[in-house]
Amino acid sequence: MMVPAFLLLLLVAVASASVDISNSTVPMKGACQVTQYVLALQFMCGFESIHGLWPDPYPACDTCTSEVFSTSKLSSSTLTDMKKYWPTCQAGNTNEDFWSHEWSKHGTCSGMTQDAFFSKTISLYKTYGAKCTKDCHLCFDTSLSYKGVC
């Protein structure tokens, strides 16, 4: 059985590291370093939409925060785009449930604010989403430069 490259990266350990996001360096505590980001796209809604932006490796050891998701921390333009490009596709869940899950599981490990995490994800989707024709993952380096389909 072939193991995907992003799973192999889970084994990478580094004494200390930092991630460069939008011209600011965010210190990363713990023994792991984010080596790339994975933008996961889905077709569960009957159309292409965002599943999430995942720091890789996940979990990023103890680099995650416990900040709770709140739409009040999002700009109105980010929230409008989230409703359009990042809807929940699961019956019984609200968009806010889905976004809260993505924030607590992945966004809190990104080193970004809530608005920066969601707006950057949407920007990457708008720029590179057309490279997918079905569920897929797009890889980006730690400065969020496109690497390719992964």
Secondary structure, 3 states (H helix, E strand, C coil): CCCCHHHHHHHCCCCCEEEEECCEEEEECCCCCCCEEEEEEECCCCCCEEEEEEEECCCCCCCCCCCCCCHHHCCHHHHHHHHHHCCCCCCCCCHHHHHHHHHHHCHHHCCCCHHHHHHHHHHHHHHHHHHCCCCEEEEECCCCCEEEEC
